[in-house]
Amino acid sequence: MRRAEIAEASSLTALALRSKASWGYDAAFMALCRDELTVQPAAIAKGEVWVAEDGGEIVGLLEVVPLGSSAEVRLMFVAPEHLGSGIGGALWRHAEARAHALGAIRIELDADPNAVPFYERMGMRIAGESPSGSIPGRSLPRMRKTLTLPK
């Protein structure tokens, strides 16, 4: 796990889009999601965009945003060919570690409905709904976890 570099923004965006599309979303849906899934160079510059590598290849990405007493996982994606390999769990453990380091007592996110089972395995629980930032009229499961102090 390492911090992302600004020059990687477009390749990280491509990974996020490829990962999201692996759920079977069509081209029209993906076009609507493009802006929301774009990894911003400014976010990378803030230092909370992370990449997981395997043999020098970027296979996952994570963006954690500090929000006072909570931390928001804005982006978390694994390259489709690496799903089920443990990369997602490693990213999640890093997200929790970063949230602790940022002083958060809880971690939150808006989940793709297809990813809810993964996040539930990570200890998250559905706390409500949030409007989609991409699709008018669509809502997403809002998930939350109260963090415990690291041992």
Secondary structure, DSSP 8 states (H G I E B T S, - for coil): -EE--GGGHHHHHHHHHHHHHTT---HHHHHHHHHHH---HHHHHHT-EEEEEETTEEEEEEEEEEETTEEEEEEEEE-GGGTTTTHHHHHHHHHHHHHHHTT-SEEEEE--GGGHHHHHHTT-EEEEEEE-SSSTT-EEEEEEEE-----
